[in-house]
Amino acid sequence: MMCLKINNTICGLVPITVSSILTRMARCLTRTIWFARPPDLDSLKDKYSVWCILQHSASNKIWMGLQGGRMILYDPVLQKHRNWSPAIFQGRTIRVAIEDHDGNIWFGTQGGAVIKWDPKQGADDPDKGFSLVTKTGLVHKLFVDKEGMIWVATLGNGLLKIDPKRNEVIQRFRQKDKPGAALWSDGVTDIAQRNDSILLIAAGALDMINIRTGKVVHISSEDGLPGNNINCMVRDGNGIFWLGSHNGICRFNIDIGTFTTYDRRDGIAYDAFNVGDAHTLDDGRLVFTNNQNFLVFDPHKMVQSKVPPDANITDFRIGNEPVSVDSLLSLKKIILPYDKNSVIIEFSALNFLKEQKLHYHYQLEGLETEMQEADEKAQAIYSYLPAGDYTFNVMAENADGITSRNITSLHITIKSPFWKTWWFYALLLLAVAVILYWLERERIKKFRDLQQVRTQIAGNLHKELDTTLNNISMLSEMAKIKADKDITRSKEYIDQINEKSRKMIIVMDDMFWSIDPANDSMEMTLLRMNEFVSAMRNRHSSNIELVVDENVQTINLDMKSRYEFYVIFRRALRSIARDSMANQILINIDFDKSALFLKIQSNGAYGSPETLFDNEKMNDISRRAESMNAVLDIQADNKHVSVILVVPVV
């Protein structure tokens, strides 16, 4: 391994296969001792800055890219070199160099030029082997994949894929590409290959590119990456990727998705590593360079094969209020009221040296179905937990997927609020049952009362009907007796029979209408009253006007009161229309402040109410008014007749 340190800056590393002097420089990495440069390179001491070095596999000659577009070609066998400025580089710094599968050497410059050197064309004259393949942004890294394709990591122009046979860019990946195919950023610093189809790209965060499908998956700090500032990376012999960043090295086990960081706390003197400059030695050791020195270590010795310590509950907060952990852990179960159901649980392995190398997995049984990976804060937050029994489990895991021997558990119970307890539900069911029973009883009672009212109405009508039939029977006998002797009196009896028969028909019609459930509403009662007004108007040739307040139809008056109201209305109107000789009758039915008003006024002449209504009629309508707690007022004089009925409505 050749390492050039010029002006106190590590510029490049290259494996060396020949020359005793350069081989001693490779061995120096074991003892971290610097040997002198090959004598023929002493001229590089203070004058130039070397950016990259590469040993050509076929010729064993060493190519060095310098600041300002200069090139050094060193022959370790002859220990001679050539130092010149190829025109194709246009004075731009040669940052990176790599050899492809066909022995061609590829260079990337500060100015963004990707230049190919063909050993067949430049065998006699190196200048004749150079050709410009493409122009892009500053080149951070060149990489050859397993199929021989050249990948170019640039600053600002993303990632390029070049076919070395055709010397053409055949694919580009950039940040502005569509989701699922876009890079994390266009500043690509390093490239590594996982297998035949997956490339890992350092672009701040990590991007995994499937070179078969073009799909890109981001791996960032949200996924456990220590930071989105990866500069370089290399894969060790076990398939583990080591990532160099601005603040340390990260071990990435891609198979299980774990990250382990190493920094100054682990003995790394300077932990800000260079862009695209991580390498693997022949013996499997890894080398990372920085601006001060370089770091060499054996990744196999970094394997964490020991079982990590058990996780411990270190903090427990209820609604962000800390609670003594020792007191809680002494309990078999933590019981919390329903209004203190937000908790924060913190945990740790209580091992300072291993704390940053461990990962924690936790689960709240009863709420979560699988283990969750904790973030760097090592805490679990649960807000507004439903009432129930829970078991919190947590375990530690090292970078190689080895878990702690025991799972630390904590039993938590959130009590239900009283309105969600079984006894409260039982009371609710009992209350519902009582209400349903009461409603059913009231329904039956109302049905019985309604049937009783209908029976009473039918009984009253039956009694009236029976009286009418008896009168008709008596008048028929009397008319029969007087038919031969007193024809005039016989005709009078026949007229009375006709009147009684007509009355009987009306009574029967009222009876059937009243007991019909279809008529059990105030609206149907008003319709019946309107029909009766029309009949009276036609029979007595009077101007009878009925005015009804629109709110009356919505009154919920019981059946008995509704019937009595109708009978009083009918009998009062018939008496006024028939006996008062009125030619103008006005009827108002109003509703106001829980009272139903019936007002019948006419210009008929009667001296007093007694002369308008006989005792039987007066007693009848008074009894009906009293049965529904109504107020009845009848006024009559020589010019006017007035009947007012006030019925309370509950």
Order of alpha helices (4+ residues) and beta strands (2+ residues): beta-beta-alpha-beta-beta-beta-beta-beta-beta-beta-beta-beta-beta-beta-beta-beta-beta-beta-beta-beta-beta-beta-beta-beta-beta-beta-beta-beta-alpha-beta-beta-beta-beta-beta-beta-beta-alpha-alpha-alpha-beta-alpha-beta-beta-alpha-alpha-beta-beta
